[in-house]
Amino acid sequence: MEQDPRDLEKAQAYWRENIRYVAILLAVWFLVSFGAGILFVDVLNGVRIGGFKLGFWFAQQGSMLVFVVLIFIYVWLMNRLDRKYQYDE
């Protein structure tokens, strides 16, 4: 059975877009967890949330919360991508 070249192009375009989403979301998570929690901690510690320094908050709580939000964003993006390429069920 021979595969339609259009199906292969569609699958490759889908995969490229998926990888682009993953790369962007991982970059955001890296910036929040490593950047805000380690690199910019001194600047962020000038701001307080609930009595805690913002840099400490990002290192302890913020990066985890951002990660959970990014999971929901990824699910939303992938559902939209599935509909765009007609891979939805």
C-alpha positions as CSV (number, residue, x, y, z in Angstrom):
1,M,0.0,0.0,0.0
2,E,1.5,3.3,-1.1
3,Q,1.2,6.4,1.1
4,D,-0.2,9.6,-0.3
5,P,2.6,12.3,-0.4
6,R,0.0,14.9,0.9
7,D,-0.5,12.8,4.1
8,L,3.3,12.8,4.6
9,E,3.5,16.6,4.1
10,K,0.6,17.1,6.5
11,A,2.2,14.9,9.1
12,Q,5.5,16.7,8.8
13,A,3.9,20.2,9.1
14,Y,1.9,19.0,12.1
15,W,5.1,17.7,13.8
16,R,7.0,20.9,13.0
17,E,4.3,23.0,14.6
18,N,4.1,20.7,17.6
19,I,7.9,20.9,18.1
20,R,7.7,24.7,17.8
21,Y,5.0,24.9,20.5
22,V,7.1,22.6,22.8
23,A,10.3,24.7,22.3
24,I,8.4,28.0,23.0
25,L,6.8,26.6,26.2
26,L,10.0,25.1,27.5
27,A,11.8,28.4,26.9
28,V,9.1,30.2,28.9
29,W,9.4,27.6,31.7
30,F,13.2,27.9,31.6
31,L,13.0,31.7,31.9
32,V,10.6,31.5,34.8
33,S,12.3,28.7,36.7
34,F,16.0,29.4,36.0
35,G,15.8,33.1,35.2
36,A,13.4,34.3,37.9
37,G,14.4,31.8,40.5
38,I,18.2,32.0,40.1
39,L,19.5,34.7,37.7
40,F,17.2,37.6,38.5
41,V,16.6,36.7,42.2
42,D,18.4,39.7,43.5
43,V,16.3,42.1,41.5
44,L,13.0,40.3,42.2
45,N,13.8,40.1,46.0
46,G,13.1,43.8,46.1
47,V,9.4,43.0,45.7
48,R,7.4,41.1,48.4
49,I,4.3,38.9,48.0
50,G,2.6,38.0,51.2
51,G,5.7,38.8,53.2
52,F,8.0,36.7,51.1
53,K,10.6,38.0,48.6
54,L,9.4,37.6,45.0
55,G,12.7,35.8,44.0
56,F,12.2,33.2,46.8
57,W,8.5,32.8,45.8
58,F,9.5,32.1,42.1
59,A,12.1,29.6,43.2
60,Q,9.8,27.8,45.6
61,Q,6.3,28.1,44.1
62,G,6.2,30.2,41.0
63,S,8.0,27.9,38.6
64,M,5.8,24.9,39.6
65,L,2.6,27.0,39.1
66,V,3.9,28.3,35.8
67,F,4.6,24.7,34.7
68,V,1.1,23.6,35.5
69,V,-0.3,26.6,33.5
70,L,2.0,25.7,30.6
71,I,0.6,22.2,30.6
72,F,-2.9,23.5,30.2
73,I,-1.7,25.9,27.5
74,Y,0.0,23.0,25.7
75,V,-3.2,20.9,25.8
76,W,-5.2,23.9,24.4
77,L,-2.7,24.5,21.6
78,M,-2.5,20.8,20.7
79,N,-6.3,20.5,20.5
80,R,-6.4,23.5,18.2
81,L,-3.5,21.9,16.1
82,D,-5.4,18.6,15.9
83,R,-8.4,20.4,14.6
84,K,-6.3,22.4,12.1
85,Y,-4.7,19.2,10.6
86,Q,-7.9,17.1,11.1
87,Y,-6.3,14.7,13.6
88,D,-9.0,15.2,16.2
89,E,-11.4,12.4,17.1
